[in-house]
Amino acid sequence: MKLTGDRNQCPGCGQYFNSSHAFDKHRAGQHKDNGRYCLDRVEMVKAGMVLGSDGFWRGSEMPKHLHEVTA
């Protein structure tokens, strides 16, 4: 998958993210004592994240009124 702009891939879990915001949202735990970890797919969905048809996770679903404007 092509990483352009703010798109990125997590070196820990290998998932792809549409933005740094989405990447940050999938990380949990405390920074202290290397306690950070990646949310799994179920946890990301519970957190409101959406896997796009392009294979990139997004921090949230696009509001319907905005989707209609860009479609």
ABEGO torsion letter per residue (X at the ends): XBBBEABBBBAAAGBBBABAAAAAAABBEBABGGABBBBBAAAAAAAGBBBBAAGBBBABBBBAAAAAAAX
